[in-house]
Amino acid sequence: MADPIFDTIVIGGGQTGLTVGHELAKTGRTFVILDASTRVGDAWRNRWDSLVLFTPAGFSGLPGMDFPAAKDRFITKDEAGDFVESYAREMGLPVLSGTRVERLTKEDDLFRAETAGEVFSARNVVVAMANYQEPKVPVFAGELDPSITQIHTAEYRNPDSVGEGPTLVVGMGNSGAEIGLELARSRQTYLSGKPTAVIPFNIESWFGRKIGKKLVRFFATRVLTTTTPIGRRARPKMLQKAAPLVRAKPKDLARAGVERVPRVTGVRDGLPELADGRALDVRSVVWCTGYQRGFKWIDLPVFGDDGRPRHHRGIADDVPGLYFCGLFFQHSLWSETFPGMPRDARYVVEHLENRAIVGAHVDAPAGA
């Protein structure tokens, strides 16, 4: 049988890919959403057990469907996963789960998305995935004593994931701070690193729910964007830094008994060595050190010297017909979040539709 040919392939079936699909459905063009997960929403379900989103239900809906909860309530990761799954079902979106794209190429005017068992072809492709997909740990992690349990944020589920005994959490972004706070309830916990910044109010307080969240959303979706001078200045710096601490603050960590320590610089005698020369005698290390880009399967000339996709608001000008959606700071600081992503999806699909219309006009025979 011939390979299936669509107008558009969407790669990634999380909330970003589904929102792109919702916008594509309005155009009447043929498309398919390819998702590596076994079940829609698994990207959320596979996070650690106690994870709660920073955005309340009122900010966590998708186009055409509100989140089914009180607007001020902060939702769990499982609720987010179930909502995403119900959105795909209610919108009738053509998602093929368990379909991982292993290579993306282009021949003439058609993209080829190769999976383990099939090749999908299309005139356009939207890569609906975040920048960072593959867990990243320092190269010296392999030098730690084998008796020390090592785990990355991607594998952490709860304190049982790392067993008992003193634990070092490396990385003081939001994941490191929240996991460190949770671990401190059951063992001596060290936290290495410094936050880049701290949101100065409690997001679950009256002020946070009624005023603070609105201010943050406005600033993160309307002020810090690629179309404002302040956003263009901030973007290069933000791409290099972790996000500010939102829920777990340094004072919360101190109250819980978490011991803050300098950054980890290497290994000495099988133990993690700190910048102050100490070697910490711990039984476990949780690497909250982020992710690296997982776009090696894209075999197209779309990446800059820094390894990031070259694009303007998701449009890969070097490869006509290729788009990205869901990248960190794609257009705004919150481009990868429920509140910020839908605007990017609309922009990408509008460009895709205009390109298709222009192409059809140019290619049409005389008199058509």
KEPARO-640946 format. One record per residue: residue number from 0; x, y, z of N, C-alpha, C in turn. Coordinates in steps of 0.001 Angstrom, whole numbers, m for minus. Each point is the difference from the previous one (the first is absolute). Example, Ala and Ser with C-alpha at 12.3 -4.5 7.8 and 13.67 -1.06 7.14 Angstrom:
BEGIN
  seq      nc1      nc2      nc3     cac1     cac2     cac3      cc1      cc2      cc3
    0    13190    m5690     7800     m890     1190        0      900     1200        0
    1     m350     1050     m720      820     1190       60     m770     1090      730
END
This chain:
BEGIN
  seq      nc1      nc2      nc3     cac1     cac2     cac3      cc1      cc2      cc3
    0      837    m1198        0     m837     1198        0      874     1250        0
    1     m478     1067     m633      755     1244      m41       m3      647     1374
    2     1062      766      277       63      710     1263    m1157     1001       74
    3     m630      141     1175    m1079      990      117      555     1415     m157
    4     m710      832     m758      414     1381     m232    m1063      935      567
    5      448      915      848     m892      968      626      420     1406     m406
    6     m879      940      235      423     1386     m185     1008      373     1088
    7     m286     m465     1264      866      372     1126      157    m1169      966
    8     1217     m187      475      286     m930     1093      347      835     1220
    9     m641     m290     1109      339      619     1285      740    m1051      817
   10     1208      320      444      799     m942      771      m39      421     1464
   11     m652     m812      821     m190      310     1407    m1481      141      304
   12     m501     m826      928    m1424        5      311     m322      487     1390
   13      834      902      538     m331      651     1258     m948     1155     m259
   14     m155      895      992     m941     1102     m179      366      893    m1173
   15     1301      112     m306      409      839    m1128     m428     m620    m1315
   16      319    m1275     m198     m378     m661    m1243    m1503      m48     m195
   17     m733     m198     1088    m1455      m51      m96     m580     1369     m348
   18      584     1054      552     m468     1343     m329      287      332    m1457
   19     1174     m383     m479      301      165    m1428    m1021     m778     m824
   20     m323    m1226      430     m990     m791     m709    m1368      666       m9
   21     m384      601     1124    m1280      710       73      m42     1133    m1019
   22     1104      721     m130       59     1095     m971       m1     m534    m1427
   23      702    m1108     m242       36     m588    m1341    m1374     m497     m418
   24     m751     m542      969    m1331     m529     m320     m902     1086     m581
   25      210     1239      398     m811     1105     m519      254      248    m1484
   26     1186     m370     m477      359      263    m1398     m581    m1043     m950
   27     m384    m1159      531     m526    m1056     m853     1066     m807     m715
   28     1260      256      327     1086     m740     m647      276    m1299      750
   29      552     m967     m718      269    m1301      613     1248       76      867
   30      m54     m628     1177     1154       m6      885      m75    m1208      913
   31     1128     m315      606       78    m1066      980      937      451     1106
   32     m270     m430     1228      852      323     1145      704    m1277      437
   33     1316      m14      m58      793    m1164      381      564      221     1397
   34     m296     m906      916      427      159     1387      691    m1263      480
   35     1172      157      610      774    m1156      449     m593     m661     1236
   36     m776      739      795     m549     m548     1239    m1033    m1082     m279
   37     m118     m909      952     m999    m1053     m125    m1410      563       72
   38     m162     1045      790    m1320      578      240      114     1513       15
   39     m938      689     m612       21     1458       m6      m18      502     1444
   40      889      937      301       98      549     1355     1078     m639      840
   41      667    m1038     m518     1015     m696      796     1201      878      333
   42      266     1008     m811     1121      886      306     m193      675     1356
   43    m1267      252      363     m305      541     1324      m21    m1104     1046
   44     m653    m1095     m303     m143    m1074      986     1347     m563      443
   45      994       59     m858     1306     m590      298      920      919      797
   46     m502     1142      442      783      874      871     m104     m515     1439
   47      722      656      942       m9     m506     1371    m1383      158      633
   48     m297     m867      963    m1361     m185      508     m635     1260      562
   49      768      811      701     m577     1142      713      m31     1286     m827
   50      366      m72    m1266       85     1212     m822    m1365      662     m151
   51      m24     1312      249    m1188      825     m204      398     1134     m930
   52     m824      295     m994      328     1036     m968       60     1375      656
   53      746      904     m617       64     1372      482    m1196      814     m488
   54     m634     m456    m1054    m1155      722     m532    m1282     m608      559
   55     m916      824      527    m1274     m531      518     m905     m435    m1141
   56    m1101     m641      349     m906     m547    m1007     m489     1057     m980
   57     m217     1217      480     m482     1064     m873      972      373    m1092
   58     1270     m324      178     1021      294    m1006      389    m1254     m789
   59     m605    m1144      328      500    m1270     m524     m937     m673     m989
   60     m956      742     m517     m857     m544    m1036      693       42    m1355
   61     m665     m539    m1004      503       24    m1369    m1094      574     m894
   62      339      464    m1199    m1007      623     m865    m1231     m885     m199
   63    m1152      525      363    m1242     m731     m158     m383     m854     1181
   64      829      m25     1077     m307     m857     1138      668      532     1262
   65     m798      410      976      529      454     1281      426    m1197      845
   66      908      253      937      373    m1058      923    m1142     m189      997
   67     m447    m1244      227    m1176     m238      837      296       30     1496
   68      297     1187      512      266      158     1433     m183     1467      346
   69     m105      295     1288      m91     1392      447     1195      772     m521
   70     m224     1202     m495     1037      749     m713     1235      272      846
   71     m174      129     1325     1131      321      864      763    m1231      483
   72     m515    m1174     m277      649    m1207      530     1194     m406     m842
   73     1120     m292      671     1183     m481     m700     m147    m1507     m230
   74      329     m446    m1187     m322    m1371     m403     1226     m903       41
   75     m252    m1289      193     1082     m975       78      424     m422    m1396
   76     1147     m649      m63      511     m443    m1304     m891    m1083     m602
   77     m603     m863      822     m904    m1019     m533    m1279      623     m539
   78     m493     1034      677    m1172      705     m509      318      665    m1335
   79     1201      547     m120      407      614    m1265       54    m1056    m1107
   80      575    m1159      306       78    m1067     m995    m1371     m475     m440
   81     m912     m169      956    m1351     m459     m337     m747     1055     m814
   82      233     1273      313     m651     1079     m753      479        5    m1447
   83     1307     m132     m188      548      m28    m1354     m588    m1169     m793
   84     m125    m1156      659     m573    m1170     m671    m1466      242     m377
   85     m761      581      921    m1410      260     m298     m138     1054    m1099
   86      926      942      m75      m29     1027    m1052      161     m656    m1370
   87      969     m916     m120      211     m696    m1274    m1263     m753     m412
   88     m653     m626      979    m1206     m782     m292    m1167      912     m379
   89     m231     1059      792    m1136      875     m248      134      760    m1320
   90     1225      343     m371      219      739    m1240      132     m923    m1215
   91      m25    m1314      246       79     m957    m1099     1299       91     m778
   92     1111      210      701     1283      202     m670      644    m1333     m379
   93      603      m84    m1177      575    m1256     m514     1394     m274      579
   94       30     m532     1212     1263     m279      677      364    m1475     m178
   95     1228     m256     m432      528    m1358      m43      987     m143     1157
   96     m441     m624     1093      863     m173     1166      971    m1153     m237
   97     1084      m18      798     1002    m1044     m145      715       54    m1337
   98       55     1195     m595      605      174    m1328     1126     1014      109
   99     1191     m491      239     1161      880      175      672      262    m1356
  100      196     1263     m314      717      356    m1226     1490     m147      259
  101      648     m822     m791     1418     m280      179      883      796     m952
  102     m598      518    m1085      784      803     m938     m954      862     m813
  103      377     1258     m173     m783      915     m822      903      553    m1100
  104     m402     m222    m1239      764      487    m1155     m965      680     m965
  105      569      509    m1098     m836      614    m1031      549     m374    m1370
  106     m899     m456     m856      354     m332    m1375     m899      797     m932
  107      630      859     m810     m752      907     m864     m937      845      875
  108    m1310     m106     m211     m934      837      764     m665     m743     1149
  109      413    m1250      243     m662     m786     1034      948     m341     1149
  110     m488      209     1226      715     m464     1183     m304    m1481      194
  111      982     m719      550     m171    m1417      310      284     m210     1485
  112    m1009     m430      740      149     m297     1424       45    m1514      152
  113     1179     m512      338      194    m1439       84     m203     m483     1433
  114     m853    m1004      156     m217     m641     1290      527    m1430      m87
  115     m157     m754     1073      516    m1370        7     m674     m867    m1053
  116    m1268      290     m314     m695     m889     m915     m612      649    m1216
  117      139     1326     m134     m695      681    m1091      682     1323     m309
  118     m250      498    m1207      493     1310     m402    m1207      869     m333
  119      m75     1175      621    m1079      949     m262      570     1165     m795
  120     m723      425    m1024      459     1106     m833     m988     1158       77
  121      537     1213     m129     m862     1181       73      700     1192     m630
  122     m794      992     m349      540     1242     m562      493      935     1099
  123     m525     m179     1205      404      827     1140      196     m884     1220
  124      880      434      889      208     m684     1268       58     1036     1110
  125     m726     m254     1094       93      826     1194      595     m860     1113
  126     1189      369      463      630     m698     1129     m535      649     1268
  127     m946     m660      637     m700      563     1160      581     m579     1276
  128     1227      379      299      713     m539     1155      830     1100      635
  129      272     m136     1289      851      956      702     1459     m174     m435
  130      825     1004      295     1414      m53     m375      714    m1202      579
  131     m348     m348     1230      835     m933      742     m723    m1323      213
  132      608    m1069     m466     m640    m1308        8      836    m1076      694
  133     1330      131      m23      877    m1050      517      642      436     1313
  134     m118     m824     1062      601      353     1290     1493      289     m128
  135      452     1008      750     1409      410      m50      612     m126     1392
  136     1147     m677       78      752      m98     1258     1458      313     m300
  137      762      438      992     1418      305     m229      772    m1256     m419
  138     1055      193     m756      794    m1132     m486      653     m759     1154
  139      265      705     1116      683     m665     1116     m948     m849      848
  140    m1297      m13     m339     m948     m794      787      390    m1473       16
  141      588     m470    m1078      399    m1399      m80     1140     m377      926
  142      669      999      604     1117     m267      897     m440     m192     1455
  143    m1291      267      289     m480     m186     1370       50    m1478      387
  144      168     m241     1284       36    m1368      506    m1278     m739     m418
  145      116    m1234     m500    m1185     m749     m449    m1047     m207     1083
  146      393      111     1268     m981     m190     1073     m930     1195      152
  147      332     1127     m634     m831     1201       68    m1076      m83    m1080
  148    m1246       72      424    m1110      m11     m960      m38     1328     m738
  149      m52      m65    m1326     m110     1210     m805    m1290      m54     m808
  150     m689     1123      m47    m1257       60     m741     m188     1409     m536
  151     m580      120    m1170     m282     1308     m590    m1454      375      287
  152     m288     1277      m67    m1372      469      197     m993     m808     m816
  153      385     m358    m1223     m904     m725     m887     m419    m1348      574
  154      832     m579      876     m286    m1318      570     m573       79     1419
  155      130     1164      626     m456      155     1383    m1526      m18       68
  156     m544     m780      928    m1446      m33      212     m367      440     1420
  157      749     m484      998     m255      321     1403     1244     m396      789
  158       42      265     1321     1208     m318      770      436    m1456      m88
  159     m916     m915     m245      386    m1401     m133      877     m240    m1227
  160      m11      945     m938      811     m157    m1211     1489      m11      306
  161      389      595     1129     1429      113      313      376     m731     1289
  162     m925     m736      576      347     m753     1196      202      898     1210
  163      728     m522     1002      198      715     1252     1396      614       72
  164      191      843     1020     1314      580      243      141     1398     m546
  165     1094      689      371      235     1375     m458      m26      102    m1518
  166     m636     1046     m486     m185      159    m1449      431     1390     m432
  167      690       43    m1127      398     1266     m613     m862      248    m1226
  168     m650     1158      m36     m748      435    m1173      843     1055     m702
  169      299     m234    m1271      882      901     m745     m833      819     m972
  170       12     1311      196     m731      898     m884    m1143      676      722
  171       41     1332       94    m1032      714      746     m926      775     m922
  172     m520     m713     m995    m1139      522     m727    m1258     m419      739
  173    m1140      126     m650    m1255     m366      661      m69    m1480      336
  174      497     m854     m897      m39    m1439      276      867     m334     1203
  175     1218      522       30      901     m283     1108     m535      491     1325
  176     m582     1202        6     m526      560     1241    m1186     m820      509
  177     m906     m377     m890    m1186     m740      448      352    m1431      417
  178      891     m638     m733      408    m1357      374      800       31     1303
  179      866      992      155      762      142     1239     m910      186     1197
  180    m1037      803     m169     m954      238     1079     m725    m1290      371
  181     m350     m793     m995     m687    m1256      270      913    m1004      696
  182     1236     m113     m446      934     m957      587      353      355     1438
  183        0     1289      312      398      439     1349     m936     m521     1077
  184    m1173     m445     m353     m933     m529      995      441    m1365      520
  185      894     m686     m722      340    m1372      388     1491     m269      142
  186      863      968     m308     1441     m232      129      763     1317      m61
  187     1283      m74      384      878     1164     m136      138      301    m1488
  188     m288     1247     m344       m5      379    m1412      895     1210     m223
  189      867     m125     m986      853     1102     m432     m492      470    m1371
  190       83     1314     m220     m410      552    m1282     1117      885     m535
  191      493     m356    m1166     1133      698     m598     m460      972    m1075
  192      576     1199       28     m301      975    m1030     m656     1247      529
  193     m218      971     m894     m650     1257      340    m1147      262     m974
  194    m1099      567      497    m1098      340     m917      375     1202     m850
  195     m508       62    m1217      249     1170     m841     m821     1193      471
  196    m1185     m272      518     m889     1042      531    m1113     m701      766
  197     m783      790      729    m1087     m551      810    m1236      870     m182
  198    m1141     m625     m339    m1265      742      m36     m272      505     1422
  199     m215     1301      193        1      564     1356    m1299     m156      794
  200     m911     m851     m425    m1221     m187      774     m424    m1466      m61
  201     m841     m380      929     m533    m1354       45    m1130     m113    m1024
  202      168     m858    m1005     m986      m61    m1076    m1338     m561      478
  203      m27     m665     1166    m1249     m566      495     m648      863     1084
  204      583     1151      275     m599      942      946    m1135      746     m684
  205     m755      795      790    m1068      818     m585      562      918    m1071
  206     1111      669      315      604      903     m977      429     m763    m1251
  207      628    m1173      213      469     m770    m1140    m1125     m446     m907
  208    m1105     m469      594    m1119     m501     m791     m771     1117     m699
  209     m171     1141      676     m874     1053     m517      731     1052     m834
  210     1250      268      332      714     1094     m659     1318     m475     m617
  211      820     m675      826     1339     m360     m449       22     m831    m1265
  212     m877    m1015      m93       16     m881    m1174     m333      776    m1275
  213     m896      986      115     m365      787    m1175     1149      896     m449
  214      699      562      983     1152      834     m333     1086     m824     m679
  215      265    m1185      551     1033     m859     m577     m391     m429    m1410
  216    m1263     m383     m178     m439     m429    m1336      139     1131    m1015
  217     m416     1205      385      115     1136     m920     1460      250     m362
  218      871      m10     1015     1406      282     m234      634    m1091     m863
  219     m375    m1282      268      647    m1128     m678     m548     m276    m1387
  220    m1194      514     m312     m571     m254    m1325     m111     1242     m867
  221       38     1190      623     m190     1224     m782     1175      968       44
  222      787      m60     1063     1128      926      130     1308     m660     m456
  223      284    m1164      543     1222     m709     m399     m278     m829    m1243
  224       44      671    m1152     m240     m663    m1282     1054      443    m1008
  225       39     m700    m1111      978      343    m1043     m390     1254     m770
  226    m1173      568      282     m430     1209     m689      139     1249      861
  227      514     m141     1219      228     1163      852     1502      175      224
  228      475     1244      129     1433      206      242      499     m715     1248
  229     m785       59     1098      447     m647     1234       41    m1514     m178
  230     m940     m545     m747      m17    m1432     m237     1173     m456     m849
  231      330      787    m1030     1136     m364     m875     1317       66      756
  232      103      937      940     1227       79      798       86    m1152      994
  233    m1147     m360      569        1    m1027     1043      134    m1409     m552
  234     m493     m230    m1203      m81    m1366     m522     1341     m739      m12
  235     1086      584     m542     1268     m753      m17      459     m420     1396
  236     m235      854      992      397     m337     1370     m900    m1090      564
  237    m1309      108     m265     m940     m974      533      240    m1394     m581
  238      468      m67    m1235      272    m1291     m628     1132     m744      683
  239      834      738      736     1160     m597      656     m240     m292     1481
  240    m1140      433      536     m211      m96     1444    m1218     m849      336
  241       m4     m514     1231    m1178     m696      504    m1080     1027      336
  242    m1248     m450       33    m1106      890      334       73      406     1471
  243     m592     1131      376      m31      401     1409     m751    m1019      851
  244      361      m75     1285     m737     m876      912    m1411      553      183
  245     m984     m865     m107    m1392      440       42     m681     m387     1312
  246      m34    m1285      311     m756     m443     1184      915     m231     1205
  247     1036     m807     m148      928     m294     1102     1067     1077       47
  248        0      782     1086      926     1119      138     1169     m380      923
  249     1111      748      m50     1125     m283      900     m404      m43     1472
  250     m905      882      422     m416       m1     1414     m761    m1280      345
  251     m739     m547     m959     m705    m1263      226      990    m1141      175
  252     1045       12     m800     1028    m1030       94      711       72     1344
  253      299     1214      435      683      168     1285     m870     m511     1151
  254    m1289      321      m31     m907     m466     1052     m109    m1523       21
  255      113     m622    m1164     m122    m1453      m87     1291     m711      390
  256     1079      752      237     1265     m609      390      900     m393    m1159
  257     m322      445    m1216      867     m272    m1146     1284      813      153
  258     1147     m656     m127     1278      691       99      477      413    m1383
  259      120     1311     m192      484      514    m1278     1519     m131      m50
  260      518     m513    m1112     1441     m187     m161      421      572    m1353
  261     1314      278     m158      479      530    m1285     m204    m1013    m1133
  262      297      446    m1205     m189     m854    m1169      946    m1200       34
  263     m398    m1058     m674      810    m1215      m96      982      171    m1151
  264     1287     m192      289     1028      222    m1017      630    m1279     m530
  265     m197    m1117      707      618    m1240     m449     m184    m1102     1024
  266      917     m956      m18      m76    m1157      889     1354     m192      683
  267      m35     m268     1315     1230     m315      738     m259    m1220      876
  268      817     m991     m187     m133    m1250      755    m1395     m595     m141
  269     m561      133    m1172    m1308     m576     m283    m1169      814      480
  270      266     1161      646    m1070      846      540      m98     1307     m796
  271    m1182      614      m37     m134     1287     m694      807     1083      713
  272      815      720     m770      848     1054      552     m628     1357     m288
  273       m6      865     1023     m594     1322     m116     1059     1048     m323
  274     m473     1176     m418      913     1084     m359      833      472     1179
  275     m457     m243     1230      777      409     1173     1002    m1074      439
  276      119    m1078     m783      987    m1037      296     m526    m1174      787
  277    m1213       90      531     m565    m1108      759     m432    m1133     m924
  278       90    m1220      536     m575    m1160     m677    m1148     m483      873
  279    m1212       m1     m564    m1192     m343      776     m202    m1507       68
  280     m158     m497     1214     m251    m1422      201    m1507     m229      m75
  281     m489     m323    m1179    m1433     m197     m214     m244    m1385     m581
  282    m1230     m452      132     m378    m1309     m543     m710      126    m1335
  283     m495     1198     m324     m736      191    m1255      281     1385     m565
  284      m91       86    m1315       98     1289     m691    m1161       96     m986
  285     m741     1097       80    m1061      279     m969      485     1134     m897
  286      176     m303    m1274      497      994     m952    m1192      797     m551
  287     m191     1190      526    m1019      913     m529      715     1022     m885
  288      712     m536     m973      911      796     m826     m530      250    m1400
  289    m1302     m197     m164     m623      384    m1254      117    m1038    m1105
  290     m293      485    m1186      m62     m854    m1180      791      639    m1134
  291      390     m832     m935      618      511    m1210     m950     m186    m1177
  292      273      718    m1064     m877      m79    m1176      m15    m1416     m555
  293    m1189     m455     m345     m154    m1362     m506     m456      m23    m1442
  294      613      844     m838     m432      108    m1391      974     m649     m983
  295      781     m961      471      986     m627     m882     m658     m748    m1155
  296    m1242     m364      176     m731     m744    m1038     m438      903    m1153
  297      135     1308      156     m350      931    m1088     1215      153     m910
  298      m37     m644    m1138     1120       m7     m941     m223     1065    m1070
  299       m5     1257      459     m264     1140     m872      883     1171      428
  300      379      886     m917      899     1118      326     m729     1142      679
  301     m420     m225     1254     m827      984      682      608      451     1322
  302     1174     m516      348      581      299     1304     1185      957     m110
  303       82      917      971     1108      925       51     1207     m617      673
  304     1063      789      117     1227     m490      636     m218     m377     1460
  305    m1000      600      625     m293     m315     1403     m889    m1236      155
  306     m364     m625    m1126     m832    m1197       56    m1486      272       71
  307     m393     1271      100    m1416      335       69     m584      154    m1409
  308    m1286     m293     m160     m632      210    m1305       16     1480     m374
  309      321      284    m1244      m98     1368     m506    m1444      222     m454
  310     m638      996      579    m1399      232     m332     m382     1424      360
  311    m1091      451     m565     m627     1262      391    m1424     m314      412
  312     m268       75     1292    m1313     m307      558     m484    m1390     m433
  313      947     m928     m102     m349    m1371     m334      109     m346    m1468
  314      271      969     m846       99     m238    m1437     1466     m210     m369
  315      330    m1181     m504     1372     m315     m393      208      465    m1437
  316      476     1222     m164      118      583    m1337      982     m759     m889
  317      994     m657      596      987     m737     m792     m575    m1283     m592
  318    m1078     m491      550     m642    m1236     m482    m1486      292     m159
  319     m428      524    m1147    m1409      342     m186     m916    m1189      285
  320    m1036      281      781     m951    m1049      353      264     m630     1353
  321     1140      336      627      325     m533     1321     m291     1065     1056
  322     m678     m417     1062     m381      912     1071      323     m628     1357
  323      145      859      999      160     m437     1379    m1068      672      845
  324     m440     m686     1036     m942      594      945      236     m633     1356
  325       14      811     1053      237     m503     1345     1416      208      491
  326      839      702     m773     1359      276      438       m7     1040     1118
  327      962     m109      892      142      992     1051      297     1358     m629
  328     m767     1012      394      133     1372     m507      m50       25    m1529
  329     m883     m793     m584     m179       13    m1450     m434     1394     m452
  330    m1017      526      659     m407     1386     m213      m40      766     1311
  331     m505     m655     1050      m50      628     1314      673     m903     1019
  332      234      549     1181      625     m783     1062     m822    m1243      329
  333    m1317       96     m168     m882    m1118      329     m445     m788    m1231
  334      800      m10    m1046     m397     m690    m1231     m210    m1497      178
  335      601     m595     1030     m138    m1446      175    m1064     m360     1033
  336     m789      978      446     m985     m240     1055    m1427        9     m556
  337     m945     m489      796    m1407       28     m388     m458     1410     m382
  338      312     1050      770     m495     1329     m367      687      606    m1225
  339     1277     m315     m217      746      678    m1052       37     m701    m1335
  340     m110    m1322        0      194     m780    m1218    m1082      178    m1063
  341    m1301      126      348    m1020       83    m1053      216     1124    m1007
  342      526     1140      457      242     1093     m941     1046     m401    m1025
  343     1045     m717      429     1019     m466     m939     m574    m1007     m980
  344     m878     m888      488     m611    m1001     m877     m826      677    m1092
  345     m768     1017      378     m794      724     m999      890      678    m1024
  346     1086      619      469      904      707     m900      620     m968    m1009
  347      458    m1155      495      641     m991     m861     m984     m521    m1044
  348    m1212     m344      432     m976     m566     m936     m470     1050     m998
  349     m128     1251      416     m361     1059     m944     1070      150    m1078
  350     1269      m66      396     1074       89     m989      m44    m1208     m929
  351     m198    m1183      586      m71    m1230     m789    m1147       74    m1011
  352    m1151      482      429    m1162      102     m889      254     1017    m1107
  353      577     1151      337      302     1005    m1022     1005     m524    m1008
  354      978     m747      492      994     m598     m901     m674     m983     m951
  355     m922     m810      533     m693     m981     m834     m856      689    m1060
  356     m678     1083      387     m856      716     m949      834      635    m1099
  357     1105      639      375      876      620     m995      581    m1057     m922
  358      436    m1126      582      566    m1077     m814    m1004     m560     m971
  359    m1242     m161      441    m1050     m518     m894     m264      968    m1141
  360       60     1313      291     m232      996    m1031     1136        4    m1024
  361     1236      m85      515     1153       28     m914       37    m1245     m882
  362     m366    m1155      583       97    m1257     m724    m1195     m289     m889
  363    m1080      792      149    m1212     m281     m744      221      250    m1492
  364     m536     m849     m862      153      217    m1436     m768     1234     m451
  365      401      540    m1107     m672     1185     m536    m1481     m279     m200
  366     m823      937      440    m1435     m157     m175     m667     m755     1123
  367      786     m514     1001     m617     m775     1068     m782      899      931
END
